[in-house]
């Protein structure tokens, strides 16, 4: 079977750069999809990544809201528990104004 992929298109490429930098923080508790390709075509930027087989929060039934809330809290804990000393370079120093 084919792979489930996500194609995102934007007028700005920097958001995709942030996403690619965040991949360095991927862990079991912080699932960040793999990027297959990021580029520019015509006047737009695109990112192609593998899709994590999860649902969308706004499509989930209200009956599982508590479970979703617990999962979101776990995800936030995973973000905060990124080992100290590790950093992500969001911009090259010369790009910061």
C-alpha positions in Angstrom: 0.0 0.0 0.0 0.9 3.6 -0.4 2.2 5.8 2.3 0.0 8.5 4.0 1.6 11.8 3.2 0.8 15.4 3.9 1.6 18.2 1.5 1.6 21.7 3.0 1.9 24.8 0.9 2.7 28.3 2.1 3.7 31.8 0.9 6.4 31.8 3.6 9.1 29.1 3.9 10.2 29.9 7.4 7.5 27.9 9.1 8.7 24.8 7.4 12.3 25.6 8.6 11.0 25.8 12.2 9.3 22.4 11.7 12.5 20.8 10.3 14.5 22.2 13.2 11.9 20.7 15.7 12.5 17.2 14.2 15.7 17.2 16.3 13.5 17.0 19.4 11.5 14.0 18.3 11.0 11.3 20.9 8.5 8.6 21.8 6.5 11.1 23.7 6.9 13.8 21.1 6.0 12.4 17.7 7.2 14.8 15.0 6.6 13.6 11.5 9.5 12.8 9.1 10.1 15.4 6.4 10.6 13.9 3.0 11.0 17.1 1.0 10.9 20.9 1.5 11.3 23.3 -1.4 10.0 26.1 -3.4 8.0 26.1 -6.7 6.9 29.2 -8.4 6.2 31.7 -5.7 5.2 29.2 -3.0 7.0 26.9 -0.5 6.0 23.4 0.1 6.7 20.6 2.6 6.0 17.0 2.1 6.0 14.8 5.2 4.7 11.5 6.5 1.4 11.6 8.2 1.1 10.4 11.8 -2.1 8.4 11.9 -3.9 10.4 14.5 -7.2 12.2 14.3 -8.0 15.9 14.5 -9.0 17.2 17.9 -12.1 19.1 16.5 -13.4 15.8 15.0 -13.2 13.8 18.2 -16.4 13.1 20.2 -16.9 15.2 23.3 -17.2 12.0 25.4 -13.4 11.5 25.1 -12.5 15.1 25.9 -10.8 14.1 29.2 -8.6 11.5 27.5 -7.6 14.1 24.9 -6.8 16.6 27.6 -4.6 14.0 29.3 -2.8 13.3 26.0 -2.2 17.0 25.4 -0.8 17.4 28.9 1.5 14.4 28.3 2.6 16.0 25.0 3.4 19.3 26.7 5.4 17.5 29.4 7.4 15.8 26.6 8.1 19.2 25.0 9.3 20.6 28.4 11.5 17.5 29.1 13.8 18.0 26.1 17.2 17.3 27.6 18.9 20.4 28.8 22.0 21.3 26.9 20.4 20.4 23.6 19.2 23.3 21.5 17.6 23.9 18.2 18.9 26.5 15.8 15.9 28.3 14.5 17.8 30.9 12.6 21.4 31.5 11.6 22.8 34.2 14.0 23.1 36.6 11.0 19.4 36.3 10.3 18.3 37.5 13.7 17.4 41.2 13.8 
